[in-house]
Amino acid sequence: MSLTIEQVLAGCEWQRDLCRKNGAPTYVALIDELIDRLGPDDTVTGLLTEDGQNPIRSALCLRLFGAVNRIAMRESADWITDHYPTLGGESAPERVVPEFFGFLLGNLDAVREQMGIAVQTNEVGRAAPLSAAMNYVAHATGRPLRLLEVGASAGLNLLLDRYFVAGPRSSWVPTDSALRLEGHFASGDPEAVAPPEVVERRGCDLNPIDVHDPATPNLLRSFVWPEHVERARRLEAALEVARSVPRLRIDAADAYSWVSEHVEDSVSGRTTVVFHSIVLPYFDPDERARFTKLVCCRGEGRDEDRPLAWISLEPGEEDSSVVDLTCEIWPMGKKVLLAGTTPHGTHVRWDPQDLLT
């Protein structure tokens, strides 16, 4: 089913707001141009309205940008290497706009095909607050951890215990890791405990990615926003770590069916942790309600030999640029707002507060 111009416009405005709040002036300028072309430009209008997917939940703008970026990187197009700081260029939004749209219109069929690839931005910067949350769970339950990640993409955040993380006054996990997550905590100080023992790690994604596939690096790079040089650096380091360890198990499955199948643990003495980051915005309201009910119901049936923790790093309802890191643990009946952060796991404000259950 085709989209209306009004639906596409709403998706563009939503994405532009996020890009503006997260330091992406090139994408703000490109979205401004998209909005100006909706209606008057039949080709661009047709490309976006024929897409058919919810423009917000499917991140229509980011799928478009990722598609163009991949084709441009493959062809070593001058405009992208000259003006994307993540690729060594200098940011110049006013110059990128005409060149981007000229390239788009010259590669329309290839762009249309590439837009079918879902956004893959399981940002590894989120591993900093997520790692602190895992420490919290390990300390609270006193058991090794079994990690189950929903929306795992290439599984980079499943390896969070292999990244060096520095808090304000303490640090944890390997000091010789290729990925060093420093300066992510703006306030508060996560409790310094021994890194948790991870005894199992597994993930699911509707479109899982294999880090050992030669096409994976450029696929992931294509979704890093042009000015986000540190994100690009973190991605390269995380890929290095991921390729140095055994291949992860990332199942092609939806969240509800996968968690239903794997959340129970036949082995006693370890804590199962279901976690996800910036996944819920891609669920429709019914999917989100079913998933929440599932995890809570499975949690309420746990005993002390097999605790279940649910770590959620997701946008708040009022402002999607503000992300809450929450943790719920069963059978302890404990629910805590651990921190506030950004969608990319930076400016973490660590301040654990009990929530009503």
C-alpha positions in Angstrom: 0.0 0.0 0.0 1.3 3.4 -0.9 1.9 6.2 1.6 0.4 9.6 1.5 2.6 12.7 1.2 1.4 13.6 4.7 2.6 10.3 6.2 6.0 10.7 4.5 6.2 14.3 5.7 5.5 13.2 9.3 8.3 10.6 9.1 10.7 13.2 7.7 9.9 15.8 10.4 10.3 13.1 13.1 13.7 12.1 11.8 14.9 15.6 11.2 14.2 16.4 14.9 16.3 13.5 16.0 19.1 14.4 13.7 19.1 18.0 14.8 19.2 17.0 18.5 22.0 14.5 17.8 24.4 16.6 15.8 23.8 15.6 12.2 23.6 18.8 10.2 24.1 17.0 6.9 21.1 14.8 7.4 19.1 17.8 8.6 19.8 19.6 5.4 19.0 16.5 3.3 15.7 16.1 5.0 14.9 19.8 4.5 15.4 19.2 0.8 13.3 16.0 0.9 10.4 18.0 2.5 10.7 20.7 -0.2 10.6 18.1 -3.0 7.6 16.2 -1.6 4.8 17.0 -4.1 6.7 19.2 -6.7 9.3 16.5 -7.5 7.4 13.5 -8.9 10.4 11.2 -8.9 11.4 11.7 -5.2 7.7 11.8 -4.2 7.1 8.5 -5.9 10.2 6.9 -4.4 9.1 7.7 -0.9 5.3 7.2 -1.2 5.6 3.9 -3.0 7.6 2.5 -0.1 4.6 1.4 1.9 6.2 0.9 5.3 5.4 3.1 8.3 7.9 6.0 7.7 8.6 6.4 11.4 8.9 2.8 12.6 10.8 1.7 9.5 13.0 4.9 9.6 12.3 5.8 6.0 14.8 8.6 5.8 17.6 6.6 7.3 16.9 3.7 4.9 17.1 6.2 2.0 20.3 7.7 3.2 21.9 4.3 3.9 20.9 3.1 0.4 22.5 6.1 -1.3 25.6 5.9 1.0 26.3 2.3 0.2 26.1 2.8 -3.6 28.2 6.0 -3.3 30.9 4.2 -1.2 30.9 1.2 -3.6 31.6 3.7 -6.5 34.0 5.8 -4.4 31.9 8.9 -5.3 33.8 12.1 -4.7 31.0 13.9 -2.9 30.7 11.3 -0.1 34.4 11.0 0.6 34.9 14.8 0.4 32.0 15.8 2.7 31.3 12.9 5.1 33.7 13.3 8.1 33.1 9.6 8.9 34.9 8.9 5.6 37.7 11.4 6.1 36.0 14.5 4.5 34.8 17.8 5.8 31.2 18.5 6.7 29.6 20.9 4.1 25.8 20.3 4.1 25.1 23.1 1.6 27.4 21.4 -1.0 26.3 17.8 -0.2 22.6 18.5 -0.9 22.7 19.0 -4.7 25.3 16.3 -5.2 23.4 13.8 -3.1 20.2 14.4 -5.0 22.0 14.3 -8.4 23.5 11.0 -7.4 20.2 9.7 -6.1 18.3 10.5 -9.4 21.2 9.0 -11.4 21.0 5.7 -9.5 17.2 5.5 -8.9 16.7 1.8 -9.5 19.7 0.8 -7.4 18.5 3.1 -4.5 15.0 1.7 -4.7 16.4 -1.8 -4.3 18.8 -1.0 -1.5 16.0 0.8 0.4 14.6 -2.6 1.1 17.4 -3.2 3.6 16.3 -2.4 7.2 18.2 0.1 9.3 21.0 -1.6 11.2 22.3 0.8 13.9 22.8 -1.3 17.0 25.3 1.4 18.2 28.1 0.0 20.3 28.3 3.2 22.3 25.3 1.8 24.1 27.5 -0.9 25.4 28.8 1.5 28.1 25.5 2.0 29.9 24.4 -1.6 29.1 27.7 -2.9 30.6 27.1 -1.0 33.8 23.5 -2.4 33.9 24.9 -6.0 33.5 27.3 -5.3 36.4 24.3 -4.1 38.4 22.4 -7.4 37.7 25.4 -9.6 38.4 25.9 -7.8 41.7 22.2 -8.0 42.6 21.8 -11.7 41.8 25.3 -13.0 42.5 25.3 -15.3 39.5 26.9 -15.6 36.1 24.9 -14.2 33.2 23.1 -15.7 30.2 22.6 -12.9 27.7 19.6 -12.9 25.3 19.5 -9.8 23.1 16.5 -8.7 21.1 17.2 -6.8 17.9 20.9 -7.8 18.0 21.8 -6.9 14.4 25.4 -8.1 14.0 25.6 -8.9 17.7 28.2 -6.3 18.6 26.5 -5.4 21.9 26.4 -9.1 22.9 30.2 -8.7 23.3 29.9 -5.9 25.8 32.0 -7.7 28.4 34.9 -7.7 25.9 35.0 -3.8 25.7 36.9 -1.5 28.0 34.5 0.8 29.8 35.6 3.8 31.9 33.3 5.3 34.5 34.0 8.6 36.3 36.1 6.9 39.0 36.4 3.3 38.0 36.7 1.1 34.9 36.0 -2.5 34.0 36.5 -5.3 31.5 39.6 -5.9 29.4 42.1 -3.0 29.4 43.6 -4.2 26.2 40.3 -4.2 24.2 40.3 -2.7 20.7 37.2 -0.8 21.8 37.6 1.7 24.6 34.4 3.4 25.8 35.6 6.4 27.7 33.8 9.6 28.6 30.3 8.2 28.3 29.3 8.9 31.9 28.4 12.5 32.5 27.3 12.1 36.1 27.0 9.5 38.8 29.3 6.5 39.2 28.3 2.9 38.6 29.3 0.6 41.4 32.7 -0.9 40.7 32.3 -4.6 40.8 34.2 -7.5 39.1 33.1 -7.9 35.5 30.2 -10.5 35.3 30.9 -13.9 34.0 29.0 -14.4 30.7 28.2 -18.1 30.3 26.0 -17.8 27.2 25.2 -15.2 24.6 22.6 -15.3 21.9 20.5 -12.8 19.9 17.7 -12.5 17.5 16.9 -10.0 14.7 14.5 -9.8 11.8 17.5 -9.3 9.6 20.6 -10.7 11.3 24.0 -9.7 10.1 27.2 -11.8 10.0 30.3 -9.8 10.9 32.4 -12.3 9.0 30.6 -11.5 5.7 32.8 -9.1 3.6 29.8 -6.9 2.9 29.0 -6.3 6.5 31.4 -3.4 7.3 30.1 -1.2 4.5 26.5 -2.1 5.4 27.0 -0.9 9.0 29.1 2.1 8.0 26.3 3.3 5.6 24.0 3.8 8.6 26.5 5.9 10.6 25.5 9.6 10.4 28.1 11.7 8.5 29.3 13.9 11.4 29.5 11.0 13.9 33.2 10.3 13.6 33.4 8.7 17.1 30.6 6.4 16.3 32.4 5.3 13.1 35.6 4.7 15.2 33.7 2.7 17.7 32.2 0.6 15.0 35.5 -0.3 13.4 36.9 -1.3 16.8 33.9 -3.4 17.6 34.1 -5.2 14.3 37.8 -6.0 15.1 36.7 -7.5 18.4 33.8 -9.4 16.9 36.0 -11.0 14.2 38.5 -12.2 16.8 36.0 -14.4 18.7 33.9 -17.3 17.7 30.9 -16.6 15.5 27.9 -15.4 17.5 24.5 -17.1 17.2 22.0 -14.5 15.9 18.7 -16.1 15.0 16.4 -14.7 12.3 13.2 -14.3 14.4 10.8 -11.8 15.8 11.1 -10.8 19.5 8.0 -12.4 20.8 8.4 -15.9 19.4 12.2 -16.0 20.0 11.9 -14.9 23.7 9.1 -17.3 24.2 11.3 -20.1 23.0 14.6 -19.2 24.7 13.8 -17.3 27.9 13.5 -20.5 30.0 16.7 -21.9 31.3 17.2 -25.6 32.1 20.4 -24.9 34.0 20.2 -23.6 37.5 22.5 -21.1 39.2 22.7 -18.5 36.5 20.7 -15.3 35.6 19.1 -15.0 32.2 19.2 -11.4 31.0 16.8 -10.3 28.2 18.0 -6.9 26.9 17.4 -4.6 24.0 18.4 -1.0 22.9 16.4 1.3 20.7 14.2 -1.6 19.5 10.7 -0.7 20.8 10.2 2.3 18.4 10.1 -0.3 15.6 7.3 -2.3 17.2 3.7 -1.4 16.7 1.7 -0.8 19.9 0.2 -4.3 19.9 3.7 -5.9 19.4 5.1 -3.8 22.3 2.2 -4.8 24.6 2.5 -8.5 23.8 6.3 -8.5 24.3 6.1 -6.6 27.6 3.4 -9.0 28.9 5.5 -12.0 27.8 8.6 -10.9 29.7 6.7 -10.0 32.8 4.8 -13.2 32.9 7.9 -15.3 32.5 9.6 -13.2 35.1 6.9 -13.7 37.7 7.3 -17.5 37.3 11.1 -17.5 38.1 12.7 -18.8 41.3 15.9 -17.9 43.1 17.9 -20.6 41.3 17.1 -19.1 37.8 16.6 -15.4 38.1 15.4 -13.3 35.1 16.5 -9.8 34.5 15.1 -7.4 31.8 17.3 -4.5 30.8 15.7 -2.0 28.5 17.5 1.0 26.9 14.7 2.8 25.1 13.4 6.3 24.3 11.0 8.0 26.6 7.4 8.6 25.5 7.6 12.4 25.5 11.0 12.9 23.9 12.6 10.2 21.8 16.0 11.9 22.1 16.0 11.1 25.8 16.6 7.4 26.6 15.9 5.6 29.8 17.9 2.6 31.0 15.7 0.4 33.2 16.2 -2.9 34.9 13.7 -5.3 36.3 14.7 -8.5 38.2 12.7 -11.5 39.2 12.0 -13.1 41.7 13.4 -10.1 43.6 10.5 -8.0 42.4 12.9 -5.1 41.8 12.5 -2.5 39.1 15.0 0.3 38.8 15.5 3.3 36.5 19.3 3.1 36.4 20.2 6.0 34.1 19.2 8.5 31.4 21.3 8.6 28.2 21.2 9.4 24.5 20.3 7.0 21.7 24.0 6.4 21.1 24.8 5.7 24.8 26.6 8.9 25.5 26.1 11.6 28.3 25.0 8.8 30.7 23.5 10.2 33.9 23.8 7.3 36.3 21.3 7.7 39.2 19.5 4.4 40.2 16.0 5.0 41.4 13.5 2.4 42.4 10.3 2.3 40.4 6.9 1.1 41.5 6.1 -2.4 40.3 
